[in-house]
């Protein structure tokens, strides 16, 4: 239902609760009404528990794709300020390989028409305060590295478990230092539970995706947290936006 969203910065770790949906259903398998009810229910429950507004969303299995661009409009209508559902890679279940690799603005033009606009993080506030572009959402795509003209996943989940830590560190350091951008990292709680029950009868691909290197994840995560500094997306927006308007205000 909830997700803790973090971005690499020069600051220490803080926590933020964002929305991951209630029933963990693929967005592109739902109708608009089903999606709206799902996120509305989850958002209300989380806000009741934590006592503050939930402004971020990440779709189950990154299932906002070309098939479900209409979801962005629903997110804005339900009060979300940013999204982190786009994975700019090719994958059998998800992915938008032509999407920008770094934070960008999604402009909504009605009838599920959307426009992706790359802007500097410092311009997010002024961009969204423009009456012509106020119907927008800030997108934080899952981080990738670009090799041979293609985007490759590196910063979390099964990819973090699969690749040696030295490769992960080099790639993430490159994003921070060479490209001068933050990276988005994600991990599921079950990925540090090596003793979790195994589900019998899974196909080989599913077994590899779910169980590979579970025994190494916790130690790799501890090393990662020592090598990089993180903050929440909410805090990142506060520190990089000097004059957020009432319509897009982010409070601590």
N, C-alpha and C positions, 0 to 999 in steps of 0.2 A: 504494500500500500504506500509506504513512504520510502524515500531514498535519501541518503546523505550524499550531497553533491559537493565535490571538491575540485579546485583548480590550482595548478602550481603557481606560486607567487613567491615574493620575498618575505611573506608574513608567516606567522605561526598558524597551526591548525586550529580552526574553530569549527563549530557544527551548524548545519542547517538542514532542516527537514523539508524535502520537496515531495511532490506527488508522483507516484508510479502507477496510478490507477487502482481500482478496487479489486477487480476479478482477474487481473493479469491476462487479459485477452488481447490478441493481436488487433491493432487498430483497424487494419484493412479488412478484417473479418467481421467488423461491427457496422451497424448502420449509424448514421449521424446521431439519432436519438439515443441509441444504446451507448455510444461513446460519451455523449453529453451526460447521461445519467451516471455512468461509471466514474467519470472524473469529478462530477459534482458531489457524489456520495463520498468518495475518498477525500477530497479537499475539505469537506465539512467535518468529517471525523477527525482528520489530522489537526485542523485548526481548533477544534474543541479540546483536543488533548493537550496541545502545546500552548494554546492561548495567544497565538499570533497568526498573521496572514501567511498562507502558503502561496508563493509566487512562481515556483518553478515546476516543470513537468519533464518526465522522461518516459517515452512509450515503452511498453513491454517488448523486448526483442527488437528495439529500434524500428517498430512497425509503422512509423510515418514514412511512407515512401511515395513514389509517383502515383500509386494507387489510392492514396489517402491524404492528399494535400489539403482537402477540406477540413481536416482536423485542426489546422492552425487557426482557422477562423473561429472554431468552437472554443479553443483554448483562450483566445483573446476575449471572447464573449463571457467566459466563465472566470475572468479575472487574473489569468496567468500573465506574467510579465516576460518570462523567458522560457525557452525550451532547450532540451539537450537530447533530442531523439534522432537526429540525422547522423548516420554513419556513412561518410563519403567513400565507400568501397563497393566492390561487387561481391555479392553473397547470395546464396540460394534462398535465404529467408528474408533478407532485408538489404538495405543499402541504396544510396543515391550517389554514385561515383562521380557525377559531374557537379556536385554541390561544393561550395568553398570549403577549404580545410580549416579555416579559422573563424572566430566569431563574426557573425554578419547579421544584417537586418532582413527580416522577412516582411515584405509589404503585401498587405491583403487588398485585393482589388474587387472582391465580390465574385460570386459564382465559382468559387474554388480556384480562381486565378491568383497566383502568387508570383512575387518577384524577389529574387535574392540580390541583396546589395551589400557589397563589401565596404565597410567604413572603419575608420580608426575607432578604437574603443572610447577615446576622448570625445568623439562626436555622437555617441549613442544618444545622450540626453537631448542635444540640440536637434538631432535628426528626428527623434520621436515627438518633439514639441511642435514641429512643423505641422500645421493643420492638414496639409496635403498628404502627410505620411504618418499621421497619428495612429492609424489603424495598423500597427506593426507589432512584431514580436522579435525579441533578440534571440538568436540561435547560437548555441555553443555546441558545435559538432564534436563527435568523439574524435580524439586525436589520431592522426595517421602520419606516416612518413612517406615521402614521395621518392620512388626509385624507378628509374627507366620509364618515366612518364606515367607511372601507375601509383595509386595510393595503397599503402599496406597498413593493416591494423597492428598496433603495438602496445597500446596503453591500457590494458586491463583484461579482466575476465579470462577466458580460455587462452587468449593470446599471451597474456602475462604468464600463465602457467606453462605454456608450450615452449616459449623462447627462453634461452639462457639469460640470466639476469644481466650479464655483461652487454648483451645486444639491446635489451630494453633500456638500460641506463644510457648507453651511447645514443640511442634514438631520441630519448626524451631530453637528454642534455642538448642535442642538436636543435630540437624545437625551441628550447629556452635560449640558448646562446647564439646559434647561427641564424635562426629565423626570428629571434627576438619576440617570441610569442609564448603565451602560457599553454600548457597542455591540460587536457581533461583526462582524469584517471578514474576508472571504476573497478569495483570488486564486489562480489556477492558474499554475504556472510557464510553461506554453505561452502565456499571455496577454501576456507581455512579449517574445515571440519573433515579431517582425513578419515575419521571413524564413522562417518555417516553410513546408513544402510545402503546397500547396493540393490538397484532394481533389476530383477531377473528378466531375461528375454529381450534386452535392448539390442538394437542393431549395432554393428561395429562403429559406425560413424557417431552414433549417439553416445556410446560408451566412451569413446575417445574425447568427445567434446565435453562430457560432464566429469569424467574421473581422472583424466590425465594429469599427473604431477600434483595431485591434491596434497600429498605428503610434503611437498616443497613450498607450498604457497605462503604459509604463515611466515616462514623465515625470510622468504624473498620480500614479502610485504614490509617486514620490520626493517630490512636493509633499505628499501625504497624510501620509507618514512624518515630514515636517517640521512639519506643522500639528497633529498629534495624538501622544500618547504611548501606548504599548502595553505589555502584559504578556501572559504566557500564562495560560490558564485555571487550570492547576495552581497557579501563583503567586497568582493572584487568590483562589483558594479558601483557600490558606494564610493570606493576609493578612486574610481576612474571616471566618475560622472559628477561634476561639480554643481550642476543646477538642474536636478531632476524635477520635472513638472509634477503637478498634483496627479495628473493622469497616469504617470509612470513612477510615482514615488516609491522608493525602496527604503524601508525603515529597519533599523537594527533591532 
